[in-house]
């Protein structure tokens, strides 16, 4: 049984590294697009059943902004990019020059 646990941990490490490389490439591309430095932290990777996502981000009542990505091909799956409303507002301002009011609502 220990062999399977080690294998599961190894696969998780591989996923984390792939995510880290992808996030680093995205940060570099974004920096070039904005012509500004972009700082990033190591992404947090968790494999969760869909039903547990709300609890992991602070509960069903906590407001977050989420981007859903479906991954297809050899390693299919789903990804959520989850931001606090404050982080999403900052990103919109920096990327699109959009100013969202303090009480502003988000839509598509």
Steps between C-alpha positions, in 0.01 A plus 500: 500500500794733571605468135164640385521788747847589374381478138204728577736753665734480199212570258391796714856637495503467121167687475631775728814537288299513177275765657801696621661497155171598334440782747855624451454504123167680541659760729779558248251540213285735709804707592589539133140583409475769768861612464515491880655261749267226622566326830352162578490257788526125462152380402302294749394169349229283652310206358146522632160358425281775353276494809789605730610811311270745683625385840864539393456865396326607820149359483198525276422857611844643417506697176778411258569548131571171323618417151423144392730328251439160345820315408482246220753266343731248666437630853138622502351680797353824626671800658366792698694825525352656815551864603369721775282786368779743594760307302263474201438878507874564509555262209225666294649842567850393401408288199201676350517845655156436652417669828243308704329702773522384859139378477539406133353177379684250286346336198632318196 
